[in-house]
Amino acid sequence: MAVNINDVYQTVLYIINKEQRGYVTPAEFNSLAAQVQDEIFQSYFPDGNQVNRQIQNNTQNDTEFFNIFDNISYKLYPFQKDLTFTFNTANQGWIFLETDTIHKTGDVVSTYTGNPTYNSITQVYSKKDYNKITRSKLTAPTKQFPAAFETSTNIGTSTQAPNQFLLKISPLPSSVSINCLLRPSSPNWTFTIGSLGQYIFNEQFATNFQLDNSERTSLIVNILKYCGIIINDPTVIQIAEQEAQQTSINEKS
């Protein structure tokens, strides 16, 4: 379950206003919220590698509900999707035309229709290795064992990144599906202005945090850390950093 953005914002405001320490505007909060969500999301990967080393050394708890590696993997499940790519004739490659941002790519499945039909796992190489493989008769890719390399192009719409992800595959398939890990959408606390000039939360157009609900405390604590910088209060920063460090220690110990 995702973390409600209004719940986080109101908690942050309550804590920093508790002793009249200052105020954080919706625009400032939204900026901090996006930054903190991305930091937490990015932390899953080094944390996962660290725990994986513990598993290899046989020092990691593998109890059903206390396996840290499984817990991290669970938090990433909502961002894993099988995406269909579209062939772009101008660039002779496959592109993703949706507005989601791809963070990492996994298995690439190239489909070749005909008799027989192949749904082949495609090996992705560097461009240098791809060129060597495709030019050699001995290693030339086939429909059963296609080869590909990743690059980028400036194709795309105003809602897409300037450098669009582009995948070139040999031999040319009929369709392409890739298991991808997407980046979370930026949270947004939307509002209307009340008669007294106050900010009134507009739930209809708001975007909640996409992280698992277990990250609620981490979101609040880390946003508070940045809030301390905005309102120029070192006390808030120190308290938030201490809480964040203790939370990290508890999770990894």
Secondary structure by P-SEA (a helix, b strand, c coil): ccccaaaaaaaaaaaaaccccccccaaaaaaaaaaaaaaaaaacaaaaaaaaaaaaaccccccccccaaaaaaaaacccccbbbbbbbccccbbbbccccccccccbbbbbbbcccccccbbbbbcaaaaaaaaacccccccccbbbbccccccccccccccccbbbbbcccccccccbbbbccccccbbbbbccccbbbbbccccccccccccaaaaaaaaaaaaaaaaaccaaaaaaaaaaaaaaaaaaac
